[in-house]
Amino acid sequence: MDPRLDDAAIARALESLPGWERRGDSITKTFTFPAFLMGIAFVARVAHVAEEANHHPDVDIRYTSVTCALSTHDAGGITMRDLALAQAIDSTAAERP
C-alpha cells in the first residue's frame, strides 16, 4: 500500500497539476467538452488508463462536464498513485478521440 501524503506534499504536487484541487481526502478536476459524446469518449479512455494502473477514479458525468475524483481508499487519503493517475488523466484529456 502506498503511504498517504501529508498536506505539504499534496499542496506542492498540485502546483504541477493545473486544474486539480484538493477536496478533503481526494483531488478533483472537472473537464468540459463541446459535446456529450466527446465527454463519454474521454471517460472510456480514462477507464482504460485506470484499469492499466489498477487505480480507479470516481467519475461524475453532467452533460458535457466530467469530474474525476481520486483518492487511495485503502490508505485513507491521497497518495502518489492519485497524483500519477491525475497526470495520466490530463494526458488522456489532451488526446483526440
Secondary structure, 3 states (H helix, E strand, C coil): CCCCCCHHHHHHHHCCCCCCEEECCEEEEEEECCCHHHHHHHHHHHHHHHHHHCCCCEEEEECCEEEEEECEHHHCECCHHHHHHHHHHHHHHHCCC
